[in-house]
Amino acid sequence: MDLKKLIAERKAAIGIIGQGYVGLPLAVEFAGAGFNVTGFEIDRTKVEKLNAGESYIDDIDSGVLASIVKTGNLKATTDFSKLAEQDAIIICVPTPLRKSKDPDVSYIISSAEEVVKTLRKGQLIILESTTYPGTTEELVRPMLEKTGLKTGKDFHLAFSPERVDPGNPKYGIANTPKVVGGETAKCTELAAALYGTIVEKVFCVSNTRAAELVKLLENTFRAVNIAMVNEFALMCDKLGLDVWEVLDAAATKPFGYMPFYPGPGIGGHCIPLDPHYLGWKMKTLNFEPRFIELAGNVNSHMPEYVISRLYRLLNERGLCFSKSRILVLGVTYKPDISDPRESPAMDVISLLLKTGARVDYHDPYVPEIKVDGAKIKARPLSAAMLKGYDCVLIVTGHKCVDYKELVKHSKFIFDTRNVTKGIKSRKITRL
């Protein structure tokens, strides 16, 4: 049967490689729409949990997952030979950076190698992993065509950037427009038809390189603007001004301005990494990406600024930094989720430990962390416990924390996220 007809009738078998923060929600959406979905994963623990209906990510409720698994529409496996049975295969694997800030596309390569082993006529292959412009065309396509099959004729190849925002209660997969770009017009048409079954709007671009660049533009835009307000925070410190007051005033302008806010650094798997993918690609074309490099420099040094500012604040209170007891509040990269990937809190804690300060942390979502090879367990919040710390350093502002009670029982608070806004107390200093 024609693939477009299979998609329209929900009879297309869909395989999704990678069942993490991107792949699992996507699998749940397609399975919920009536497709037969197989999640391919190398982590046996994830496979076992998924098949048991147990969610391991914040955005997927275990009850919802269990009900979908029970229908038989969703299952997981470590057996990649079953890729042969899939009509559409979507690759959702990590794309980290090497220590040299170069792209690490090894997970994409290994996934493509698995697809190559069973690639057959009529299949649709879509890459969702964030990467540099040209990856689908210059890396994945040649690998697949080594089988002798031709793109756009024998099989179809497209790129569609993931737009998952963990913890966002307003925008999910269904109501976030999906960008699609194929290697040929037919590739684009089929990929758009597939995503059109689960999202409200699909926006097609001319090719895979354009689609790849869309995601990098989105996150570079955020990285650059966050860097700008972070630098504003540094300037306000020098000028003796309250950066939050200035930002609140600027945000009253109804046109020509979009609010961004400073903090102790940036985290997660997108904003700190994605601009470097674009920067690396442009350097190969002898183009110097100055905005990207400057933004990266400003953002990456914010943890150091937080420590230097805290050093001054403690000195003003007659406290020796190296003998102080400090409680870091929040270690995830954003509020109200359990994901600590690339969180600036890890850099802050590492720097604190190197000064000799005695450091603990509290985070209701993360029971244990590893910093510089050492495991640290979360401390519970209590009035008696808070009184034992010289400073509470707020790095992530979880909504479940009672900040009025926190202020009431703490000696001093350094708030890098402005979550104590509206609470008047001499105990509080904000970034």
N, C-alpha and C positions, 0 to 999 in steps of 0.2 A: 504493500500500500504506500502511496505517496506520503512523504514525511509531513508535509503541510496538513494533509487530511488527518494523519495520525494525531498531530498536535491538536487540531480543531475538535476531534472526537475524544480527546483525553486518553488516547490509546498508546501514545508514545512512551516508551520506557526511558526514564531519566536517571543517569548516573551522576553523582556529585562527588568529586574527589576532594577530600578534606572536610571533616565534620567539626569544625571549630566555630568561632564567633560569626563567620560568614556562611559557611557551608551548611551548618545545621538549621539555622532559621530559613534558609532557602529551601532545604529539603522538606521542612515542615510545611512551607507555603505550597509547594508543588503537590505534595501528598494530600494536603487538605483540599486542593483543587480537583482531586480525583485521579492524579497520575500515579503510576507505579514507580516509586523512587527507591533507588539503592544508594546508600551512602558508603563511599569507599574511604577507608581510614587505616593507617598503619598502626595506630594506637589501639591495642586490643581492649584496654580498659574502657575506652570511649565506645567501642563497638558493643561490648557487653552491656554497658549502661544504656545505650541507645535502644538496643533490642529488648531491654527490660523496661523501657519507657521511663528511664530516669534521666532527667536533664542535668547537664553539668555546666550550663551557661545561664546567666541571669535572665536573658530575654525570653527564654522558652520555659514555660511552666511544665512541670513534670506531669500534671494531670492532663494537660493538652497533648503533650507528647505521647503519653501512654494510650490515650484514646485513638490517636492517629496510628500508632504502631499496631494497635489491636485490630484495626480495619484491614491490615495487611498491605496497605499502600506504602509503608515505609519500613525499610530494614537496612541494616548496616553489615558490612563484611570487610575482611582483610584480604579477600580473594580477588585480586585485580583481573584475573582471567574472565570474570563475569562482565567486564567492560564490553565484551563482544556482544552481549545481549542488549546493550543500551542503544536507543535510537539517538539520544542526545546526551552528551557528556560535558559537564561544566566543571572547570578546574578552579578550586577555591583554596589554594595553599599559601602558606606564609611567604613573604618576600622581604627578609631582613637585610640589614646592611652589614658588610664586613667591617672590621675595626678600621680599615682604611677609608670608610665611607663609600666604598664601591658597592653596587648592587649584588646581592647574592640570589641568583635565579636558579640555584641548584634544585629547589623543590619543584619549580616549574619544569625543569629539564627531566627530573625523575618521573614526574607525572606524565609528561609527553611520551617518555620512553615506554611507560605502561600502556598508553593509548595506542602507540605504534604497533605493539605486539598483537593487537586484535582488531586494528582499524579495518573497517569494511565499507563497501559502497553504501551511500545513503546516510551515513552518520553525520550529525552536527556536533562540532567541537567548539566550545566557548571558553575563553579564558577570562576569569574575573579578578585574578590576583593583580594587585597594584604593581605596576612596573614601568619601565622607561618606554618612550615612544619608539616603536619598531620591533618590540619583542615578539609580537604575534607574527609579523611578516618576516622578520629576519632570523628568528630563532625557532619558533614552533612550526611554522609552515614548512621549512626545509626538512625538519625531522619527520613530519608526517608524510611528506611527498617522497621520502626515500623508499616507501612501500611500493611506489610505482603508481599510486593513486593521485589524481590531480584535484587541487583545490577548486571548488566551484563547479566541478564536473562530476567527480566521483564522491567527494565528501565536501562538507561545508565548514568554514572556519570563521569565527567572529570573536570580538572582544567586547565585554560589557563591564565597566567598572563597578565594583561593589560600593554601595552607599550606606552601609550599616552604621548606625549610631547607637552603640550599646547604652541602654538605660533611658533612651528617648521615649517618653510616653505618648508623644504626639505623632511622630513619623516612624513608620515601619516600612517593610518591603512593599506592601500593597499601595500605599499612598505617596511613596517617593518615586518620582519619575525615573525611568530606566533609560540610560544612554546605551545605544548599540551601534557598533560599526563592524562591518564584515569585510572580508577580503574581496568579495564580489557583491554585486547587487543582490544576487540570489541568497548569498550567505547572510546578508543583512536582513533580508525579508524573512528568512526562516527563524533567525534568532529573535527578531522582533515579534514574530507570531508566537514563539514559545513564551517569551516574557509577558506578552500581552494577555496571557491566560491568568496571570497572577498579579499584575500591576495595573494601575488605572491609566497610566500614560507611558508610552514608549517614544523616545526621541531618537531618531536615526541620524547618524553622521556619515560622512562620505567614505570613511575607511577605518581600519583598526588603529592606525597611528593617531588619528584625531580622537578616537574614543579613549585611547590610553592617556593622551594629554589632558583630556577633560578632568580626570581624577587628580592629576598632578597640579593642575591649575586651582582646583577647589581647595586643596590642602596647602598649597604654597600661598594662596591668598590669605588663609587663616594664619599660617606661620609668620608671614611678613607683618600682618596687622597686630598680632599678639606681640611680636618683637617691638613694634613701634610703641605700644602702650607700656611695655616693660621698660623701654628706655625713658618714656615719660615719667614712670614711677621713680627712676633713678634721678631724673632732673628735678622732680618735685622734692625729693629728699634733699638735694643740694640747695634748692630755693626755699626750703622750710615750708612747703605747701602740702596740703592733703590731696594726694592724687585722686582719691575717690570723690572728693568734692568737685574737683575739676571735671572728672569724667561724667558725673551725674548732671552737671550743668550743661556740658556739651551734648549729652544725650537728649536734651529738651528740644534740640533743633529738629524739625520734622522733615528736613530734606538735606541731601548732600553729606550726611554723616551716618555711620553705622557703628554702634558701640562695641568695643572689645575691652577686655579687662586684663590687668596684669596679674602676675602670680609668681610662685617660686620656681617656675620652669614649665616645660610642656612635656606631656607624656602620651602613652598609648602607642599603638602600632602604626599610626598614620602620620600625624602632623610632624613628629620629630624625624621621620624617615623619608616620607614621600618626596619632599623638595630635593633631597639629596639624589634621588633617582633622576630627576630632571636635570639637576646641576651636573651630574656625571655625564649624562648623554650630551649636554651642550658643550662640555669640555672636549668631548671626542670630535666635535665639529668646530673646534677652535673658537668657541664663544665663551666669554667669561660671565657666569651668572652672578653678578655682584649683589643683587638684592637677596638672593637665596643665601649666599655665603654670609652676608652681614646679619640677616635675620637669624641664621643658625648660631652665629657667634653670640649675639645678644641673648637669645633664649637659653643657650647652653650654660651661660655664666650666671644665670639668675640664682641657682642654689648657692653659689659662692657669695653673691650679694646678700642673700638672706642670712648667711652665717656671719658675714662682716657686720651687718646691721644689728644682728642679735648680740654680737660681741660688744658693740657700743652701748646698746640698751642695758645690758647686764652691768657693764662698767659704771654707767650712770647711777645704777642702784647699789653700787659698792660691792658687787658680786664678782668673784673670780670665775671666768668662763670655764677653766679646766676643773673647777671644783663644784660646778653647778649641776643640779639635777634637772633634766629637761624631759618633758613628755611631748612627743610628736603626735599630733592628732590627725589621723587620716593618712593612709599610705597608698591608696589606689590613685590612678591617674586622673580620675574624674569622680564627682560625687555619686553616691548611691548605687555603685556597682562593686563587684568583687575582683576587678581586674587591675593588678598592680604593674602591668607591662610598661616599661620605660618611664615609670612614675618618677617625678623629680624628688619625691620623698626619699627614695633610696639614695640619691646623691646627697641630700640634706643630712640624712642619718649617718652616711659614711663620713662626711666632713665633720659632723659633730663628734663622732667617735675618735677621729684623728686628733681632735683638740684635747682629748682626755675627759671631756664631759661625760657624765653618767646619763645614758639615754634609754628611755623606754618609749613604747608607742601604744596607742589605742586605735583600733579600727574594728568596728562591729562586723565587717565583711571579710576580714583577712586575719585568721587566727595565728599565722606564723609567717615570717619573712626571712629571707637570707640576705645578709649584707656583708660584703667582703669575706664571704665564705662562712660567716657565723650565723647561726640560727637564733632568731629573737622571737619570743612569743608575745602576743598582745596582752596588755594589762587591762583589766576591767576598770570602768570609771566608778569612782565613789567619792563622796565628800572628803572622807579621811585620807584617801589616796592622793587626791589633788593637792591637799595642803602640804604634802611632802615634796612637791616640786617647786623649784625656783621660777620655772617658766613653762607654760603650755604653748607650744608652737603649732599653730593651726596650718596644716599644709593642704589638706583636703576637707572641704566643708560638707560632710554628710548631713542630710536633713534630719536624720533620726536623733542627732545629738541635741540635748537641751542646753543651748548656749547661755541662757540666763543663769541656770544652775552652775554651769561651768565657770562663769565669771564670778559668781557668788562665792565659790569655794576655792578659787585659784588665787595665788599670790600675784601673778603677772601673766598676761597673755600677749603674745605676738601673733597677730592675725594676718596671714598673707593672702587671704581670700575674701576679706570684708564680709564674712558671714556673721560677725557680731554687729553689723550695721544696725543702728537704732538702739543699741544698748549703751547707755552712758555710764562710763566708769573710768576712773583714772588708772585702773589696772590694765587697760587695753591700749596697745599700740598697733596701728594697722600699717601694712606695707606702704 
